[in-house]
Amino acid sequence: KIREVKLFQKRAELLLASNDFHNPYFISQESPLRDVSIMEGREMINFGSYNYLSMSGDPEVNAAAIAAINKYGTSASGSRLLAGEKDIHKDLEAAIARWKHTDDALALVSGHATNVTFIGNFCGVNDLIIYDRLSHNSVIQGVLLSRAQGKFFAHNDYEELDEYLSKNRDQYEKVLIVIEGAYSMDGDVAPVPEFVRVSKKHGCFLLVDEAHSACVLGENGGGVDEYFNLAPNDIDIKMGTLSKGLGTCGGYLAGSQMLIDYLRYNLPGFTFSVGLSPALAGAALKVLEIMERDNSRVKSLHENIAYFVRRAQDMGFNTCLAKDTAVVPIMVGTDTAAFKLSIDMMEDGIIVPPAIFPAVPRGEARLRYCLTSSHKPEQIEYALGVLGRHMEKLKEEEGKQ
């Protein structure tokens, strides 16, 4: 462990030294993160937020959280199995199930922990977990926790998956296929119907992580189900977070009644954890209510995504695989360059975090723009124009060196 700490310290010192010891991470904010946020008393255009529908900070959502606190307190005060169950938990889970077109749902306290505990415990020694190579860290941690065999396939390569299962499916009792609806480092949408087909063909369970696709894809923000017009039972386990489009914090699993009943009593990250804070449950429930009656925010988000991608590509930026998702990366190259550009942008009143190794492969560092329903065309134009100037300046400096 000392070796890893020393290696991290050396790398951090090199990155910080190359940027006058400015750090683009752990930037303290003094307001909700919408199209703008307050940093050290200064209003900044914020492209680093997962608040895709600008629900966090919304007065109606805030009021719902306050009402839940006034009724239930600030904590569930126990595992829901024993003492922490609240009516508002059941209301939220019923609303999630309606939204995701499933029999029932389960709400947990963390999106990351939701993947870890489900993937880590759903499969056993005779099983296989096979997942996309670009899967989120929470998926990888779940695989490492599980007693099942773990194997990845090339990004979005359902043909490779099909071929492997055709040759090896009979070696395993249960197979769990794990993909994401939208990938947060490249901004692309998975070909979910193809994975549904492969899963059904080989008798597998399919989990789709909708952290970045729910509330974003589809005319009403229904996620991959709506985007691809899937049947309600095409996906066995619909996983998502409460922390992005839903504007709070937590995770959920939605599926058949039999599966959710089993998980309610047997999923360690649920049964041995405190229940979701009533404030978060109340706020998320209100967001789902707002989305059901009004899809104008989803429409605004779609318009902003399309505008950003079009203008970025017009200006010659490499937007990786970005398509229809709220995360639009712009490829930079080296970790040092990504750090420097992020810091330079901050000086010009723009927050956009860098994504560097190990979050992305070496040499493929990028700036990761997150769009919200609140962003305006003039903010997008300004941000892209500033980036263009800083990238030109950086090229000149590298040329001199």
KAZI-V998391 format. One record per pair of residues at least 6 apart in sequence whose C-alpha atoms are under 6 Angstrom apart, sorted by the first residue. I is the first residue (numbers start at 1). J is the second residue. D is the distance in Angstrom with one decimal. If there is no record, write none. Layout:
I&J&D, I&J&D
This chain:
19&340&5.9, 24&343&5.9, 29&38&5.8, 29&39&5.0, 30&38&5.2, 30&39&5.9, 31&37&5.6, 31&38&5.5, 32&57&5.5, 34&54&5.5, 35&45&5.9, 35&46&5.4, 35&374&5.2, 35&375&4.8, 36&44&5.3, 36&45&4.4, 36&46&5.0, 37&43&5.7, 37&44&5.4, 44&349&4.8, 44&350&5.5, 45&350&4.8, 46&351&4.8, 47&351&5.6, 47&352&5.0, 47&369&5.1, 47&370&4.9, 48&352&5.1, 48&353&6.0, 48&370&5.4, 49&370&5.9, 50&244&4.8, 51&244&5.3, 51&245&5.7, 51&247&5.9, 52&245&5.0, 52&372&4.2, 53&245&5.5, 53&297&5.9, 53&372&5.7, 53&373&5.1, 55&247&5.2, 56&247&4.5, 61&283&5.2, 61&286&5.9, 64&282&5.5, 64&283&5.4, 65&279&4.3, 65&282&5.1, 65&283&4.8, 68&278&5.7, 68&279&5.3, 68&282&5.6, 69&279&5.5, 75&277&4.9, 76&84&4.8, 76&275&5.3, 76&277&5.6, 77&84&5.6, 78&84&4.3, 78&274&4.9, 79&273&5.5, 79&274&4.2, 79&275&5.4, 80&275&5.3, 84&275&5.8, 92&285&5.3, 93&105&5.0, 93&106&5.8, 97&104&4.9, 97&105&5.3, 101&232&5.4, 102&255&5.2, 103&256&5.1, 103&257&5.2, 104&254&5.9, 104&255&6.0, 104&257&5.6, 105&253&5.5, 105&254&4.1, 106&252&5.4, 106&253&5.2, 107&251&5.8, 107&252&4.4, 108&250&5.6, 108&251&5.0, 108&252&5.8, 109&250&4.3, 109&276&5.1, 110&250&3.9, 110&251&5.1, 111&241&4.8, 111&250&5.1, 111&251&3.9, 112&138&5.2, 114&251&5.8, 115&138&5.6, 115&139&5.8, 116&138&5.5, 116&141&5.9, 116&142&4.0, 117&269&5.3, 119&142&4.8, 120&142&4.2, 120&143&5.7, 120&145&4.9, 120&146&4.1, 121&146&5.9, 123&148&5.8, 124&147&5.2, 124&148&4.9, 125&147&5.0, 125&148&4.6, 126&172&5.6, 126&173&5.7, 127&148&5.1, 127&172&5.0, 127&173&5.4, 127&174&4.8, 127&175&5.7, 128&148&5.5, 128&149&4.9, 128&150&5.9, 128&175&4.8, 129&150&4.9, 129&175&5.9, 129&176&4.8, 130&150&5.9, 130&151&4.8, 130&152&5.3, 130&177&5.1, 131&152&4.7, 131&177&5.7, 131&178&4.6, 132&152&5.5, 132&153&5.3, 132&155&5.4, 132&179&5.7, 133&152&5.3, 133&153&5.6, 133&154&5.5, 133&155&5.4, 162&198&5.9, 175&204&5.0, 176&204&5.9, 176&205&4.8, 176&206&5.9, 177&206&4.8, 178&207&4.9, 179&208&5.1, 180&208&5.2, 180&209&4.4, 181&189&5.9, 181&190&5.4, 181&209&6.0, 181&210&5.1, 181&213&5.4, 182&188&5.6, 182&189&4.4, 182&190&6.0, 182&212&5.5, 182&213&5.2, 186&320&5.7, 186&321&5.3, 187&321&5.8, 187&322&4.2, 187&325&5.8, 187&327&5.1, 187&328&5.5, 188&321&5.1, 188&322&4.9, 188&323&5.3, 205&236&5.9, 206&235&5.7, 206&236&5.3, 207&237&4.6, 207&238&6.0, 208&238&5.5, 209&239&4.8, 209&240&5.7, 210&239&5.8, 210&240&4.7, 211&240&4.7, 211&241&5.2, 213&223&5.2, 214&222&5.8, 214&223&4.0, 215&221&3.9, 215&222&5.9, 215&245&5.2, 217&223&4.6, 217&227&5.7, 218&226&5.1, 218&227&4.3, 220&295&5.3, 236&255&6.0, 237&254&5.9, 237&255&5.3, 238&253&5.7, 238&254&5.0, 239&252&5.7, 239&253&4.6, 240&251&5.7, 240&252&5.4, 241&250&5.7, 241&251&4.0, 242&248&5.4, 242&249&4.9, 242&250&4.9, 242&251&5.4, 243&249&4.2, 246&284&5.7, 246&287&6.0, 248&280&5.6, 297&373&5.5, 300&373&5.0, 301&372&5.6, 301&373&4.0, 318&330&5.5, 318&331&5.5, 319&329&5.3, 319&330&4.7, 322&328&5.5, 326&370&5.5, 326&371&5.0, 327&369&5.8, 327&370&4.6, 328&369&5.1, 329&367&5.6, 329&368&4.4, 329&369&5.8, 330&366&5.4, 330&367&5.3, 331&366&4.3, 332&365&5.6, 332&366&4.8, 333&363&5.0, 333&364&4.8, 333&365&4.9, 334&363&5.0, 334&365&5.5, 335&356&5.4, 335&365&5.4, 338&354&5.5, 338&366&6.0, 342&352&6.0, 342&353&6.0, 352&369&5.9, 353&367&6.0, 353&368&6.0, 354&366&5.8, 354&367&4.6, 355&365&5.6, 355&366&5.3, 356&365&4.7
